Amino acid sequence: MSDRPYLLERVGEAAIAQLYADGFSALPLREKLLVWHLYHAALAGRDIFFDQRYAHNLEMRAVLEEIVTHPAGIDAEALAEILRYTKLFWINIGPFNNLTARKFLLTCTPDALRGAAHQAASHGARFPVHEGESLDDMLRRMEPLFFDLSFESICTSKTPGAGRDILDASANNLYQGVTMADLEGFEERYGLNSRLVRSGDRLVEEVYRLEGRYGKEIAAIIGHLETAIPYATQTMAKALAALVKYYRTGEDKDREAYDIAWVSDRSSPVDTINGFIEVYLDARGMKGAWEGLVYYVNHDKTEAIRTLAREAQWFEDHMPWDPAYRKQGVTGVTGNAVEVVVETGHAGPVTPIGINLPNDQHVRERHGSKSVSLANVADAHEKSTPRGFRSEFSWTPDETERAETWGAFASELLTNMHEVIGHGSGRIEERLKGNPQAFLREHFSALEEARADLVGLYFLPDPKIVDLGLVPAESHAEIVLAQYEAYSRNALVQLRRMREGSQIEEDHMRNRQMVVHWLIANTTAIDVRMREGKTFHVMKNAAAFREGVGRLLAEVQRIKATGDYDAAKALFDTYGIHFDPALRDEIVVRVEELNLASYTGFVMPRLELVRDDAGLVTDVAISYPMDFTAQMLEYSGKSREDRRPRR
Ligand SMILES: [Zn+2]
């Protein structure tokens, strides 16, 4: 298994890698069948997120896929460019970069696209023309979507500049014709699961539910979830039934009942996340982006997380913030290391490596939360990354060696701490009514990510981590150094992802930028040094680093607990959002030489039923397609070989 391929191809600044789920074959048949049905429930919602991310996405995708599946006779140069763009479109779910939120273009001419479309049409391609519209009319109508950078140029714009509205400046499809000013005095009943549309002088909530927006996809999801229920454990069956109910009604009380049922299911070996969950796509941090994940527990790697989870109260009691914000009676922070079988919507092909849910602060405080660390994703990330990038950004050979020895280990531990004792921690003031998002708005998500990172960074050097057996005592100091150095370097290396502009949109990146630049400005932990025209972040004092992290964490928790919008804004405006484009250009040159991708899209494992001669299902086989294009076409139901999954 050691020489199997991880990195499959590079497309522009993106990498495409294969994800493996090694433990699947050893699962009992009942669990495999459960995964099988949930896998289809995850695929059934894929188009919802395409549509949420951009109103034109599904139409654009249909045009591209019709050309790609009817390539005969198309000019080779045009076809190559269309294919490059299509792959980026699939990875990023539309024409906006998933990290920068900025639009990227098809770089052939409109004429070349027209020629390719006509050629494809002559070989049977069927384009999504509107009633009474010719193919040329359609392409002319869609021209700005593919070719005009100034047309709807940012997907989520949280800081559009003075005088501009964050909803109006965002091209996503969560709102239509709505500005922040319109929302004043508006009673929003379906905050998480609706598209908000202006209709005349009123606002209408188009609710995401069976009889509402995305009803067709939701009906299919419900069908697969219901077929899955008989294979689930009792606690999981209860959660799935609650999810079905929520999909039917769309009511917030049913969402809450589902969250509680889901978080109460702590021991099932298989689990799924399926629904309108994360709010990063929304500049307001309110509307849930659809995602579907299916995974099973990796028991070996779970032990470390369980240890952290059992000790959650100890960490809470030692948080470096105002004791008023410490939670009492912390229960139910559950952590699992898992192997993902499929991720769609907001969660794939570009995937997180750790997840902590539910997001509902009320449910978290009363019922706890569940954390998962996506072990096979982290592994595939690590194995598809070129070696040279560590030495390029390290100040000394010692630093490089520490990164090579402990980098993967320390980052896995930090991810676990981030999810299990980070997001799960802390109390907020009663008057926020469990909804700090409403106060912190566009800065909420980045602040919450910072809080979780800071908790991990703060406790990493604590002797408690050794006592718990999470790190070997003799290497503890080296592991702390390796992680603090990596965190400091990352604020430089991540600039490669912002190929344009001078401003960061993505919340995790804002968080990391903010933490490191705050430490540079307010402690003696990190030096910014130059050598041979190259910039380095040199972490030179781990004690000062930790002391600063504790101070910053206390302030970040205070901001969250009190909903102090002005302080959050000042923190991110000063340290987290803006960067120097000249420095970015320097970093881009350095990573280009190392062939280091800005982000990775994953080819997911593929499942297939195995039947005996009598047609009875005897197994669920897992395979690894190694072909991103084939998988994306298959998911869209457009595979040339027509190998699309069937039930
Ligand atoms: Zn997080």
Residues whose N, C-alpha, C, O or C-beta is under 5 A from the ligand:
A	BS01	ZN	E449 A452
